[in-house]
Amino acid sequence: MSDYNPDNNKLTLKLVFYGPALSGKTTNLTRLHDLLDPELKGEMMVLETKNDRTLFFDLLPLGITAPSGLLIKLKLFTVPGQVAHDSTRKAVLSRADGVVFVADSQITQSINNAESFENLAENAARVGLDFENLPMVVQFNKRDLPNILSEEEINQRWQSTPWKLVFSSALKGDGVRETFSGLLDILYDQMDNKYQLYSDHKLSKEVFIKGVLGETL
Amino acid sequence: MSDFNETIPLGEFDREFTLKELLSGVKTDKLLSAIKTILGGDTCLKSDKDEVVIGKPLSEPLKRVPLYAEMETIGYLMVNKSVDDNLLFSVRQMIEIILKSSIRYLMASDLHLETIQFDYKELKQKHQALMESELRYKDLAANLEQRVGDQVKTIEQAHRQLYQTEKLASVGQLAAGIAHEINNPLGFIQSNLSTSKRYIADFKAFSEKLNNETKVDTLRKTWKELDLDFTIEDFQQLLDESIDGSERVTKIVNDLKEFSSADQSKQEIVDINDHIRSACNIVKLEINKNTIFKQDLGELPNVKCQSGQLSQVFLNILLNAEQVIEVGGEISVKSLMHDGKIIIEITDNGPGIPDDVLKKVFDPFYTTRDVGEGTGLGLTVCRDIIMNHNGNIEVDSKVGEGTTVRITLPVKT
């Protein structure tokens, strides 16, 4: 859960990239590291991988300062997608303020996507997250590959759900920024509600999003 | 099991770390002396809250170099003003590399601990659930005998009810025929009795004449006028007929008694042929197809059996045969001893049973008849009863030729 510390005027938010194994969570983070240019950008921390598979997590810290002087730190995590690492996934998901669900568009991965999504809902409940109200964007990645589900099909399958859908090709960098800004959009509303970002800290949604993305106003 | 309540105290793996925490795994005296050697002067490390973490506070802190970790100032390197800036920059980088590696280490190990804690908690819950289920099974095992006994009782009772239902169904099937057969003699007995009453009146009239008249001729004339010679003859006939009729009713009632005896489980020593005969007699009442009925009953030893139940078996099979045969068809019943066993064969020349149906005839609730026409329990009950007597029942059938039901019973005295 978001951590606001009035002593050093700092708000820390945790965003988690969830999804089945090999769907491109780490690639998303790597691309964001390259694409974004916020006021503060830490190095990407990649923890223990084996054959390019995440075992613990990856971490990318970003930060901006609100006009009030409030430092907002965003910590972007990935979870290990492999089924066996469920406990690690659960621990990384704890205290999350927002989630990007990275699904694999390939037709053969439909079952893995569904299982991973179910696992996300289950783990969210286990670690005490309100899944219904958790800011989330669903990203269908790997649009550059052949044998993928069509956008039409995916839209139809997900149309009854409340989540924003983004189509991406993280390897090429397409849709990664859009996914992230989509999440920031929903995240801002919740955090503004909780911490009065606009009234107390003079931070508008536009400034927040552009600040984190590193775009000039 | 107090250890199940223990928890491992730990911080959240994704928390913000302090400088002190990050240096907790480092040999600080060696680090400090290395920095001192490189910079060629006294030094100390302070947290972002200005507390000394390594070394001693400098008397003349002239330079304060910020140390960054996770995009923020986490503390300061305090040195003498004369230190070279390039050297200082390198030392700062070196310390930041140490801090960074420390963050990695702490995050990984705390995540590991957190994971273990999760697993441990889950294991505890599973253990708890397992203990509860074990308790349930223990409880179940303890009461199993009692519960099985209760279940057996319930099943036995249901069985008895089922048999009773099936018996009533077969008797019900006969009810119309039986009513007719009883009604018939009762009808003519009643008519005979009315006639008899008139005859008595005639005799009464003659008796009055006898008291007032002395002339034999007149009396003879009256006797003739009243036609009392015929009356006497007819009266005799009426009484014979009536006695015969009431005997028929008695016989029907006796045959029926075999089937309605309340206690079917009663063991009796009987001649099975008697029971075959009474079943045949009852079925005959129902027959209005001019069925040819053949009986070839060989001499059988008396056996101890639940005769009421066996009667029901014979009745069921005979009724089945009677239902399927054409007008003018034939049912034959045979009994004999073979290899020390009693064999009873009931054969009809009906349409026979196709193979796919034959496989299922003993299945409970299997029936080829319309809904409400048959319970589908007739042969199931028959088989159960015969098995209870350690006997055997089988059905042979050929489509277009007919069906034979063969019952084998051991001799038990």
Interface residues (C-beta under 8 A of the other chain):
Chain A: N8 T12 K14 L40 K41 G42 E43 M45 L47 E48 F56 F57 L59 P61 G63 L71 K73 K75 F77 S87 T88 K90 A91 V92 S94 R95
Chain B: E12 F13 D14 E16 D48 E70 M71 E72 K100 I103 R104 M107 A108 L111 E114 T115 I116 F118 D119
